[in-house]
Amino acid sequence: MKQLVFLILTSTFTFKLLAQEIIPITKANLKTKALDNNLQVKMANNEVALAEAELLKTRAAYLPNITATYTFINTNNPLMAFGSKLNQERITMTDFNPDNLNNPKSISNFETKIEVQQPIINMDAVYLKKAGQVKTDVLKIKTERTKEYILYELNKAYMMLQLAYKMLETLENAKQTTLANKKVMDDYFKNGMIQKADVLYMNVRVSEINNQIQLAKSNIKNASDYLYFLLNEDATDKILKPTESLEYKNEIIESTVKLNESRKDIQAYHKSLEAYNWLIKSSQSKLLPTLNAFGNFAINNNKIYQYNTGGYFVGLQLSWNIFDGLKSKSEQTKYKTELTKTQTEIEQYTKQSQLEFTKIFRQLQDANNKVSFTNEAWQQSKEAYRIRKNRYDQGLEKSADLLSSETLMSQKELEYYQAVFEYNSAFEYYKFLKS
């Protein structure tokens, strides 16, 4: 009854698997899609775009500030009334009468004004812009490193999918071998040549393989879903299938284990120091003189929308912030402290990266040895099974020994492909840390 229930569940899962669209995919296609659609890459690009948008604000250190205003006032203030009438060019001799000067009638004034402020020398803003440019460059370098990481994750996920399909293929082959042996045992049992226990052990083995096949199919779906996640695509009713099979490639690696200090993540760290230097200079420059030009042109009239009279003035302003309450000094101290902190972080990160690179170098060697050992064990187990199968067909071996030999052969084959995956995965991580 248990076997029947398991068979129904397995058949249901297999039907669902077949109902889903199987899409063949190459590693090259995955690379193109991931770099275009991956969410982590998009976030990195957004950070660059945000930094560039912030950098645009520093253009104010070079470009003029132009404003236009239209103002209406009504006043009987002596000074304002006389000044407004003077701006309107309507002064007469009667306006100099002391009574008119001291007690003027209310007067309206409509003023149209255009004001221009043009920065000329503001060194703090110049250095601040340089710091912003360095920040943008750092984020661009980090974006490139993010793309390299996504490609590493993509290659690893692709190999996981290859491994899942290879496991399924291996288990399906093992199942066919087991079913063939089961048929022979069933015939032997009918003829009274073996015990009932031998048949039951074989049934257990069949159930065990069916369960492993079920897990392998789940692993295929999980690996496919993760690839779809990296591609930022919907995985509903779709399963990816690699066009390349999982294979062992004994790549040549360098004998020296030295970290590449021009690696993009380390390069970005060192580049950020430059930004702090510009920020320090910007704070120091706040106490330097600044030179700015200004000017305006105004039209005044006592009637709305009348533009009869106008005047202008222009000038230069040289200003010097002699003491700002130690604000710039505090900023310098802050940036210098952050600079020292970043230098310490770089030292720690570099040593940690060297440690990790050395570790993966050893892991790669161990994984390579594991491939050789598991392959040798697999070949030996295949030969042992072949011998036992021949002897069993001649009635010279027990059913339990044949079953144990077949189980061991299947196990060693799975271990070999797992070792190949571990080696290929370690090599991809080695290339990522080395680049």
DOVEXVO-993891 format. One record per residue (C-alpha): x, y, z; residue in three letters; residue number from 1. Coordinates in pm, 1 decimal, decimal comma. Example, Ala and Ser with C-alpha at 12.3 -4.5 7.8 and 13.67 -1.06 7.14 Angstrom:
{pt {1230,0 -450,0 780,0} Ala 1},
{pt {1367,0 -106,0 714,0} Ser 2},
//
This chain:
{pt {0,0 0,0 0,0} Met 1},
{pt {285,8 238,7 85,4} Lys 2},
{pt {448,9 166,1 -249,3} Gln 3},
{pt {120,6 242,0 -426,2} Leu 4},
{pt {83,9 577,8 -247,3} Val 5},
{pt {444,6 667,9 -327,0} Phe 6},
{pt {394,1 568,0 -689,1} Leu 7},
{pt {87,2 793,2 -712,9} Ile 8},
{pt {272,4 1087,9 -558,1} Leu 9},
{pt {572,2 1035,3 -785,8} Thr 10},
{pt {349,3 1012,1 -1090,8} Ser 11},
{pt {169,6 1332,5 -990,9} Thr 12},
{pt {497,7 1519,4 -950,1} Phe 13},
{pt {628,0 1382,4 -1280,6} Thr 14},
{pt {309,6 1496,8 -1455,3} Phe 15},
{pt {350,1 1846,0 -1310,9} Lys 16},
{pt {713,7 1848,5 -1419,5} Leu 17},
{pt {621,9 1745,7 -1771,5} Leu 18},
{pt {340,9 2004,1 -1779,7} Ala 19},
{pt {596,8 2277,2 -1723,8} Gln 20},
{pt {778,7 2425,3 -2019,9} Glu 21},
{pt {1140,4 2309,2 -2038,5} Ile 22},
{pt {1358,7 2583,6 -2181,9} Ile 23},
{pt {1713,1 2501,2 -2300,3} Pro 24},
{pt {1961,6 2770,1 -2206,6} Ile 25},
{pt {2329,6 2835,6 -2271,9} Thr 26},
{pt {2570,3 3004,0 -2034,2} Lys 27},
{pt {2631,1 3284,6 -2285,0} Ala 28},
{pt {2260,6 3369,2 -2302,6} Asn 29},
{pt {2237,8 3371,9 -1924,4} Leu 30},
{pt {2528,2 3616,8 -1904,1} Lys 31},
{pt {2364,2 3863,9 -2141,0} Thr 32},
{pt {2027,5 3848,2 -1965,3} Lys 33},
{pt {2173,9 3876,1 -1616,8} Ala 34},
{pt {2379,3 4187,1 -1691,1} Leu 35},
{pt {2070,2 4352,2 -1840,1} Asp 36},
{pt {1802,9 4245,5 -1590,8} Asn 37},
{pt {1958,0 4142,1 -1258,2} Asn 38},
{pt {1815,6 4344,9 -969,1} Leu 39},
{pt {2147,2 4377,5 -786,8} Gln 40},
{pt {2310,1 4516,5 -1101,4} Val 41},
{pt {2018,4 4756,1 -1146,7} Lys 42},
{pt {2055,1 4879,7 -787,2} Met 43},
{pt {2426,6 4937,9 -843,5} Ala 44},
{pt {2349,8 5134,2 -1161,0} Asn 45},
{pt {2089,6 5334,8 -969,4} Asn 46},
{pt {2348,7 5427,9 -708,9} Glu 47},
{pt {2576,4 5555,2 -984,5} Val 48},
{pt {2290,0 5753,7 -1136,7} Ala 49},
{pt {2209,3 5901,8 -793,9} Leu 50},
{pt {2572,3 6004,5 -740,3} Ala 51},
{pt {2581,2 6163,8 -1085,0} Glu 52},
{pt {2259,4 6352,4 -1005,7} Ala 53},
{pt {2412,2 6481,9 -681,8} Glu 54},
{pt {2723,6 6579,5 -874,4} Leu 55},
{pt {2513,5 6803,5 -1096,4} Leu 56},
{pt {2445,5 7027,0 -795,0} Lys 57},
{pt {2812,7 7123,4 -786,2} Thr 58},
{pt {2769,6 7306,9 -1116,7} Arg 59},
{pt {2646,2 7595,4 -904,2} Ala 60},
{pt {3013,0 7671,0 -831,7} Ala 61},
{pt {3056,3 7778,0 -1195,6} Tyr 62},
{pt {2716,7 7866,3 -1337,8} Leu 63},
{pt {2524,7 8189,4 -1266,5} Pro 64},
{pt {2215,0 8210,2 -1051,2} Asn 65},
{pt {1946,6 8413,9 -1232,2} Ile 66},
{pt {1614,9 8516,0 -1075,6} Thr 67},
{pt {1325,9 8728,0 -1202,3} Ala 68},
{pt {1072,5 8895,0 -969,5} Thr 69},
{pt {768,2 9113,4 -1005,9} Tyr 70},
{pt {684,4 9309,0 -687,1} Thr 71},
{pt {400,0 9541,8 -589,8} Phe 72},
{pt {413,3 9775,1 -288,6} Ile 73},
{pt {195,8 10058,0 -156,7} Asn 74},
{pt {344,3 10281,7 108,8} Thr 75},
{pt {332,7 10624,4 271,8} Asn 76},
{pt {667,6 10577,2 441,9} Asn 77},
{pt {860,1 10897,9 364,8} Pro 78},
{pt {1181,7 10731,7 259,7} Leu 79},
{pt {1014,4 10451,4 66,0} Met 80},
{pt {764,7 10683,5 -100,9} Ala 81},
{pt {1032,8 10928,5 -216,3} Phe 82},
{pt {1262,3 10644,7 -330,8} Gly 83},
{pt {983,5 10472,2 -523,1} Ser 84},
{pt {885,0 10794,7 -697,4} Lys 85},
{pt {1249,1 10860,7 -777,0} Leu 86},
{pt {1284,7 10511,9 -930,2} Asn 87},
{pt {976,5 10588,7 -1138,1} Gln 88},
{pt {1145,5 10910,6 -1259,6} Glu 89},
{pt {844,9 11121,8 -1153,1} Arg 90},
{pt {1019,8 11363,7 -910,2} Ile 91},
{pt {920,2 11731,2 -941,7} Thr 92},
{pt {1012,2 12040,1 -740,5} Met 93},
{pt {697,6 12006,1 -530,4} Thr 94},
{pt {824,1 11673,8 -404,0} Asp 95},
{pt {1106,4 11861,2 -223,3} Phe 96},
{pt {854,6 12056,3 -17,0} Asn 97},
{pt {922,8 11960,2 347,9} Pro 98},
{pt {552,0 11892,6 405,2} Asp 99},
{pt {543,6 11654,4 107,9} Asn 100},
{pt {866,8 11492,9 215,4} Leu 101},
{pt {753,9 11441,6 575,1} Asn 102},
{pt {393,2 11350,0 502,0} Asn 103},
{pt {380,6 11197,4 155,6} Pro 104},
{pt {69,6 11056,6 1,8} Lys 105},
{pt {60,3 10680,8 -38,1} Ser 106},
{pt {228,9 10566,2 -352,7} Ile 107},
{pt {215,4 10239,6 -548,8} Ser 108},
{pt {514,2 10082,8 -716,8} Asn 109},
{pt {533,8 9792,4 -957,9} Phe 110},
{pt {888,3 9661,7 -991,6} Glu 111},
{pt {1016,3 9411,9 -1247,7} Thr 112},
{pt {1366,3 9294,2 -1156,7} Lys 113},
{pt {1619,6 9049,8 -1297,6} Ile 114},
{pt {1908,7 8957,3 -1065,2} Glu 115},
{pt {2226,0 8770,3 -1159,6} Val 116},
{pt {2483,5 8616,9 -924,2} Gln 117},
{pt {2797,5 8475,1 -1084,4} Gln 118},
{pt {3049,9 8274,0 -877,1} Pro 119},
{pt {3408,7 8345,2 -978,4} Ile 120},
{pt {3642,0 8199,6 -717,0} Ile 121},
{pt {3501,5 7957,8 -456,3} Asn 122},
{pt {3767,2 7696,3 -389,9} Met 123},
{pt {3563,1 7503,6 -133,1} Asp 124},
{pt {3297,1 7433,9 -397,5} Ala 125},
{pt {3565,4 7336,2 -650,7} Val 126},
{pt {3713,3 7075,6 -416,8} Tyr 127},
{pt {3366,8 6954,5 -319,7} Leu 128},
{pt {3293,1 6887,7 -685,3} Lys 129},
{pt {3615,5 6688,6 -719,6} Lys 130},
{pt {3512,6 6477,5 -418,6} Ala 131},
{pt {3173,6 6413,9 -578,4} Gly 132},
{pt {3339,1 6307,6 -901,7} Gln 133},
{pt {3561,1 6061,8 -715,3} Val 134},
{pt {3255,8 5921,3 -535,1} Lys 135},
{pt {3087,9 5863,1 -870,1} Thr 136},
{pt {3398,5 5690,8 -1004,5} Asp 137},
{pt {3412,0 5466,2 -696,9} Val 138},
{pt {3050,0 5360,6 -744,6} Leu 139},
{pt {3116,6 5285,7 -1110,7} Lys 140},
{pt {3405,7 5057,8 -1010,7} Ile 141},
{pt {3183,4 4888,8 -750,5} Lys 142},
{pt {2918,0 4837,0 -1017,5} Thr 143},
{pt {3170,3 4656,7 -1234,3} Glu 144},
{pt {3263,6 4436,5 -938,5} Arg 145},
{pt {2894,7 4369,2 -875,0} Thr 146},
{pt {2859,9 4251,4 -1234,6} Lys 147},
{pt {3157,8 4018,9 -1187,2} Glu 148},
{pt {2996,1 3877,3 -872,9} Tyr 149},
{pt {2663,5 3823,3 -1048,6} Ile 150},
{pt {2842,0 3640,2 -1329,9} Leu 151},
{pt {3014,5 3420,8 -1070,8} Tyr 152},
{pt {2678,9 3347,6 -904,1} Glu 153},
{pt {2530,6 3277,9 -1245,5} Leu 154},
{pt {2804,2 3029,8 -1336,0} Asn 155},
{pt {2768,2 2859,5 -999,9} Lys 156},
{pt {2388,7 2838,9 -1033,5} Ala 157},
{pt {2425,7 2703,7 -1386,9} Tyr 158},
{pt {2657,3 2432,2 -1255,6} Met 159},
{pt {2407,0 2353,3 -979,8} Met 160},
{pt {2146,0 2301,5 -1249,9} Leu 161},
{pt {2390,4 2083,1 -1444,7} Gln 162},
{pt {2454,9 1878,1 -1130,2} Leu 163},
{pt {2082,3 1837,8 -1061,9} Ala 164},
{pt {2019,7 1704,8 -1412,8} Tyr 165},
{pt {2326,3 1479,6 -1392,5} Lys 166},
{pt {2203,2 1340,1 -1059,6} Met 167},
{pt {1863,2 1271,3 -1213,0} Leu 168},
{pt {2023,9 1101,7 -1512,1} Glu 169},
{pt {2244,5 888,2 -1286,5} Thr 170},
{pt {1952,7 786,5 -1066,5} Leu 171},
{pt {1735,1 704,2 -1366,1} Glu 172},
{pt {2012,4 477,4 -1498,2} Asn 173},
{pt {2051,2 321,6 -1154,1} Ala 174},
{pt {1678,0 262,8 -1144,1} Lys 175},
{pt {1686,5 81,4 -1476,5} Gln 176},
{pt {1970,3 -138,3 -1351,3} Thr 177},
{pt {1785,1 -207,1 -1028,0} Thr 178},
{pt {1459,8 -290,3 -1207,0} Leu 179},
{pt {1646,6 -529,8 -1435,2} Ala 180},
{pt {1798,2 -702,5 -1131,3} Asn 181},
{pt {1459,0 -701,1 -962,7} Lys 182},
{pt {1305,6 -884,8 -1259,1} Lys 183},
{pt {1573,6 -1153,3 -1233,6} Val 184},
{pt {1518,6 -1184,6 -858,7} Met 185},
{pt {1143,7 -1210,6 -901,8} Asp 186},
{pt {1199,6 -1499,1 -1143,9} Asp 187},
{pt {1442,1 -1664,7 -902,8} Tyr 188},
{pt {1193,1 -1626,1 -620,8} Phe 189},
{pt {913,8 -1784,3 -826,6} Lys 190},
{pt {1143,1 -2077,9 -890,5} Asn 191},
{pt {1230,2 -2102,1 -522,4} Gly 192},
{pt {1594,8 -2013,9 -577,0} Met 193},
{pt {1610,3 -1715,4 -335,6} Ile 194},
{pt {1440,0 -1611,8 -14,8} Gln 195},
{pt {1150,8 -1371,2 29,3} Lys 196},
{pt {1384,9 -1138,2 222,4} Ala 197},
{pt {1598,2 -1086,9 -90,6} Asp 198},
{pt {1292,7 -970,5 -283,6} Val 199},
{pt {1192,7 -736,2 -1,7} Leu 200},
{pt {1541,5 -586,0 11,2} Tyr 201},
{pt {1519,0 -519,7 -362,3} Met 202},
{pt {1179,9 -351,2 -316,2} Asn 203},
{pt {1332,4 -128,8 -51,1} Val 204},
{pt {1610,7 -37,2 -293,9} Arg 205},
{pt {1357,1 53,8 -563,5} Val 206},
{pt {1168,4 275,9 -316,9} Ser 207},
{pt {1493,9 435,4 -212,2} Glu 208},
{pt {1587,1 522,0 -572,1} Ile 209},
{pt {1238,4 657,4 -640,7} Asn 210},
{pt {1273,3 885,5 -339,8} Asn 211},
{pt {1614,2 1004,7 -461,3} Gln 212},
{pt {1469,9 1071,4 -806,2} Ile 213},
{pt {1194,0 1278,6 -645,3} Gln 214},
{pt {1455,7 1484,6 -459,4} Leu 215},
{pt {1662,0 1525,1 -777,7} Ala 216},
{pt {1359,3 1665,2 -961,2} Lys 217},
{pt {1296,5 1907,8 -674,8} Ser 218},
{pt {1660,6 2015,4 -692,5} Asn 219},
{pt {1619,1 2080,8 -1065,7} Ile 220},
{pt {1324,5 2308,8 -995,7} Lys 221},
{pt {1507,7 2486,0 -711,9} Asn 222},
{pt {1818,6 2545,8 -924,8} Ala 223},
{pt {1604,7 2665,4 -1214,9} Ser 224},
{pt {1410,3 2903,5 -989,6} Asp 225},
{pt {1733,9 3052,3 -856,4} Tyr 226},
{pt {1857,6 3114,0 -1209,3} Leu 227},
{pt {1529,5 3284,7 -1292,3} Tyr 228},
{pt {1576,0 3498,1 -979,4} Phe 229},
{pt {1921,5 3605,3 -1098,5} Leu 230},
{pt {1771,6 3684,9 -1439,3} Leu 231},
{pt {1480,0 3870,9 -1275,7} Asn 232},
{pt {1228,1 3665,1 -1471,3} Glu 233},
{pt {908,3 3482,4 -1378,9} Asp 234},
{pt {969,3 3111,3 -1317,1} Ala 235},
{pt {603,3 3005,7 -1317,4} Thr 236},
{pt {547,9 2683,0 -1515,2} Asp 237},
{pt {898,2 2701,5 -1662,2} Lys 238},
{pt {1212,3 2498,4 -1601,9} Ile 239},
{pt {1554,2 2574,3 -1744,1} Leu 240},
{pt {1771,8 2299,3 -1887,5} Lys 241},
{pt {2142,9 2353,3 -1958,0} Pro 242},
{pt {2262,5 2270,4 -2306,6} Thr 243},
{pt {2607,0 2176,1 -2170,3} Glu 244},
{pt {2652,2 1874,4 -1945,5} Ser 245},
{pt {2847,6 1877,4 -1620,0} Leu 246},
{pt {3208,0 1791,8 -1701,3} Glu 247},
{pt {3537,3 1792,8 -1518,1} Tyr 248},
{pt {3785,7 2040,4 -1660,9} Lys 249},
{pt {4128,9 2024,9 -1506,5} Asn 250},
{pt {4219,5 2393,1 -1539,3} Glu 251},
{pt {4577,9 2510,2 -1499,9} Ile 252},
{pt {4624,7 2745,2 -1205,1} Ile 253},
{pt {4926,1 2948,2 -1099,8} Glu 254},
{pt {5152,3 2812,8 -830,9} Ser 255},
{pt {5180,5 3151,0 -656,6} Thr 256},
{pt {4902,5 3261,5 -426,7} Val 257},
{pt {4923,2 3640,7 -431,9} Lys 258},
{pt {4622,9 3868,1 -414,0} Leu 259},
{pt {4559,9 4095,4 -710,9} Asn 260},
{pt {4554,5 4439,3 -547,5} Glu 261},
{pt {4418,6 4596,5 -865,1} Ser 262},
{pt {4100,6 4393,6 -817,1} Arg 263},
{pt {3801,2 4621,3 -860,5} Lys 264},
{pt {3670,5 4602,5 -503,1} Asp 265},
{pt {4015,0 4682,3 -359,6} Ile 266},
{pt {4065,9 4946,0 -626,5} Gln 267},
{pt {3737,5 5112,4 -524,5} Ala 268},
{pt {3846,9 5112,8 -159,8} Tyr 269},
{pt {4174,0 5289,3 -243,3} His 270},
{pt {3994,8 5532,0 -474,8} Lys 271},
{pt {3765,5 5639,5 -190,9} Ser 272},
{pt {4068,8 5776,1 -3,6} Leu 273},
{pt {4103,8 6036,2 -275,5} Glu 274},
{pt {3751,6 6159,9 -205,0} Ala 275},
{pt {3835,6 6219,1 161,8} Tyr 276},
{pt {4143,5 6419,8 63,2} Asn 277},
{pt {3928,4 6649,1 -151,3} Trp 278},
{pt {3674,1 6685,0 130,3} Leu 279},
{pt {3951,3 6787,9 368,0} Ile 280},
{pt {4073,5 7047,2 117,7} Lys 281},
{pt {3717,9 7172,9 73,9} Ser 282},
{pt {3684,5 7229,4 449,7} Ser 283},
{pt {4020,0 7406,1 463,7} Gln 284},
{pt {3919,7 7631,1 172,1} Ser 285},
{pt {3612,7 7760,5 352,7} Lys 286},
{pt {3842,0 8005,6 531,6} Leu 287},
{pt {3987,5 8136,9 204,8} Leu 288},
{pt {3854,8 8454,5 34,6} Pro 289},
{pt {3578,9 8412,2 -222,8} Thr 290},
{pt {3507,4 8633,5 -520,8} Leu 291},
{pt {3160,9 8666,9 -674,5} Asn 292},
{pt {2997,9 8902,5 -922,5} Ala 293},
{pt {2643,0 9030,6 -895,6} Phe 294},
{pt {2409,3 9264,3 -1076,0} Gly 295},
{pt {2047,3 9345,9 -1143,4} Asn 296},
{pt {1823,4 9538,2 -1376,7} Phe 297},
{pt {1494,6 9681,5 -1244,8} Ala 298},
{pt {1197,3 9857,3 -1402,8} Ile 299},
{pt {967,2 10063,8 -1175,8} Asn 300},
{pt {627,3 10218,7 -1253,2} Asn 301},
{pt {319,7 10334,1 -1063,2} Asn 302},
{pt {94,0 10142,0 -1301,5} Lys 303},
{pt {68,9 9769,4 -1350,8} Ile 304},
{pt {229,7 9619,5 -1660,8} Tyr 305},
{pt {402,4 9946,3 -1749,9} Gln 306},
{pt {772,4 9925,6 -1833,2} Tyr 307},
{pt {884,7 10281,9 -1895,8} Asn 308},
{pt {1179,7 10343,3 -1665,2} Thr 309},
{pt {1464,6 10121,4 -1555,3} Gly 310},
{pt {1808,7 10108,0 -1404,1} Gly 311},
{pt {2083,8 9863,7 -1326,2} Tyr 312},
{pt {2380,5 9807,9 -1102,4} Phe 313},
{pt {2667,6 9557,6 -1115,8} Val 314},
{pt {2951,4 9478,9 -879,4} Gly 315},
{pt {3209,5 9240,8 -742,2} Leu 316},
{pt {3217,8 9108,4 -388,8} Gln 317},
{pt {3533,4 8981,1 -223,7} Leu 318},
{pt {3447,4 8817,8 108,7} Ser 319},
{pt {3656,3 8642,8 368,9} Trp 320},
{pt {3512,9 8426,0 641,9} Asn 321},
{pt {3776,3 8498,5 904,7} Ile 322},
{pt {3622,2 8290,9 1184,1} Phe 323},
{pt {3331,0 8045,1 1153,5} Asp 324},
{pt {3315,6 7918,3 1509,3} Gly 325},
{pt {3559,4 7634,0 1430,7} Leu 326},
{pt {3300,0 7472,5 1204,9} Lys 327},
{pt {3546,3 7410,3 921,1} Ser 328},
{pt {3803,8 7285,1 1171,4} Lys 329},
{pt {3552,9 7031,5 1304,6} Ser 330},
{pt {3477,6 6915,4 950,4} Glu 331},
{pt {3848,7 6867,7 881,6} Gln 332},
{pt {3885,8 6659,0 1197,3} Thr 333},
{pt {3583,8 6450,3 1098,1} Lys 334},
{pt {3710,3 6382,5 745,4} Tyr 335},
{pt {4062,8 6305,0 866,2} Lys 336},
{pt {3922,4 6055,4 1116,0} Thr 337},
{pt {3708,5 5893,9 844,9} Glu 338},
{pt {4016,4 5881,4 621,1} Leu 339},
{pt {4214,9 5699,4 891,2} Thr 340},
{pt {3923,3 5462,9 951,9} Lys 341},
{pt {3898,2 5383,2 580,7} Thr 342},
{pt {4272,2 5317,0 561,5} Gln 343},
{pt {4236,2 5068,2 848,0} Thr 344},
{pt {3938,0 4906,2 676,1} Glu 345},
{pt {4140,3 4872,6 355,6} Ile 346},
{pt {4422,8 4702,6 542,6} Glu 347},
{pt {4181,3 4462,7 711,3} Gln 348},
{pt {3989,5 4392,2 389,6} Tyr 349},
{pt {4308,6 4330,5 192,4} Thr 350},
{pt {4443,6 4085,1 449,8} Lys 351},
{pt {4108,2 3913,3 476,3} Gln 352},
{pt {4089,3 3887,3 97,0} Ser 353},
{pt {4439,5 3740,4 85,4} Gln 354},
{pt {4337,0 3488,5 351,1} Leu 355},
{pt {4024,8 3395,1 155,1} Glu 356},
{pt {4220,0 3366,4 -169,6} Phe 357},
{pt {4475,9 3136,6 -6,5} Thr 358},
{pt {4193,5 2928,9 139,8} Lys 359},
{pt {4015,2 2880,6 -193,4} Ile 360},
{pt {4349,9 2791,3 -353,4} Phe 361},
{pt {4385,3 2503,2 -106,8} Arg 362},
{pt {4019,5 2408,5 -147,9} Gln 363},
{pt {4070,4 2393,2 -523,0} Leu 364},
{pt {4362,3 2153,8 -480,8} Gln 365},
{pt {4161,6 1941,1 -235,9} Asp 366},
{pt {3863,2 1939,1 -472,9} Ala 367},
{pt {4088,3 1830,6 -757,9} Asn 368},
{pt {4220,8 1543,4 -548,5} Asn 369},
{pt {3866,9 1451,6 -446,7} Lys 370},
{pt {3765,7 1425,4 -814,5} Val 371},
{pt {4050,4 1181,7 -876,5} Ser 372},
{pt {3972,0 972,6 -568,4} Phe 373},
{pt {3597,2 955,8 -629,4} Thr 374},
{pt {3650,9 871,9 -997,6} Asn 375},
{pt {3885,6 590,5 -902,2} Glu 376},
{pt {3636,0 463,4 -642,8} Ala 377},
{pt {3355,8 480,7 -898,8} Trp 378},
{pt {3551,5 283,9 -1158,8} Gln 379},
{pt {3646,0 22,0 -900,9} Gln 380},
{pt {3286,4 -7,0 -780,0} Ser 381},
{pt {3170,7 -49,7 -1142,4} Lys 382},
{pt {3419,1 -330,2 -1192,8} Glu 383},
{pt {3320,3 -490,7 -862,3} Ala 384},
{pt {2954,2 -475,9 -962,8} Tyr 385},
{pt {3030,5 -626,3 -1304,0} Arg 386},
{pt {3212,1 -917,7 -1139,1} Ile 387},
{pt {2939,2 -975,1 -882,7} Arg 388},
{pt {2669,5 -952,0 -1150,7} Lys 389},
{pt {2842,0 -1219,3 -1360,0} Asn 390},
{pt {2885,5 -1441,9 -1055,8} Arg 391},
{pt {2525,3 -1379,8 -952,2} Tyr 392},
{pt {2400,6 -1481,4 -1295,6} Asp 393},
{pt {2596,6 -1804,0 -1246,7} Gln 394},
{pt {2445,7 -1858,0 -904,0} Gly 395},
{pt {2773,2 -1790,4 -722,1} Leu 396},
{pt {2675,4 -1469,8 -538,6} Glu 397},
{pt {2404,0 -1383,9 -291,8} Lys 398},
{pt {2129,9 -1138,7 -381,4} Ser 399},
{pt {2222,7 -920,0 -84,7} Ala 400},
{pt {2581,0 -892,2 -210,6} Asp 401},
{pt {2464,3 -795,3 -558,4} Leu 402},
{pt {2227,7 -536,7 -415,8} Leu 403},
{pt {2501,8 -394,0 -193,1} Ser 404},
{pt {2741,4 -377,4 -488,1} Ser 405},
{pt {2485,3 -200,6 -710,6} Glu 406},
{pt {2402,2 46,9 -433,3} Thr 407},
{pt {2770,6 122,5 -379,3} Leu 408},
{pt {2829,0 175,4 -751,9} Met 409},
{pt {2540,0 423,0 -773,2} Ser 410},
{pt {2658,8 602,2 -460,6} Gln 411},
{pt {3014,4 638,9 -592,2} Lys 412},
{pt {2889,4 773,8 -923,0} Glu 413},
{pt {2685,2 1038,9 -741,7} Leu 414},
{pt {2986,2 1122,8 -524,8} Glu 415},
{pt {3200,5 1165,9 -834,8} Tyr 416},
{pt {2965,2 1415,8 -996,8} Tyr 417},
{pt {2928,6 1598,4 -665,8} Gln 418},
{pt {3309,0 1622,9 -650,6} Ala 419},
{pt {3318,0 1755,3 -1008,9} Val 420},
{pt {3065,3 2021,7 -913,9} Phe 421},
{pt {3265,7 2118,5 -605,7} Glu 422},
{pt {3583,1 2148,3 -813,3} Tyr 423},
{pt {3418,2 2353,7 -1090,0} Asn 424},
{pt {3248,0 2574,3 -832,8} Ser 425},
{pt {3574,3 2626,8 -642,9} Ala 426},
{pt {3751,5 2714,1 -966,4} Phe 427},
{pt {3486,2 2974,9 -1053,9} Glu 428},
{pt {3528,1 3130,3 -707,0} Tyr 429},
{pt {3906,7 3118,9 -750,6} Tyr 430},
{pt {3874,3 3311,9 -1079,2} Lys 431},
{pt {3638,8 3562,1 -914,0} Phe 432},
{pt {3881,8 3629,4 -627,2} Leu 433},
{pt {4176,5 3643,8 -863,1} Lys 434},
{pt {4030,3 3885,9 -1118,5} Ser 435},
//
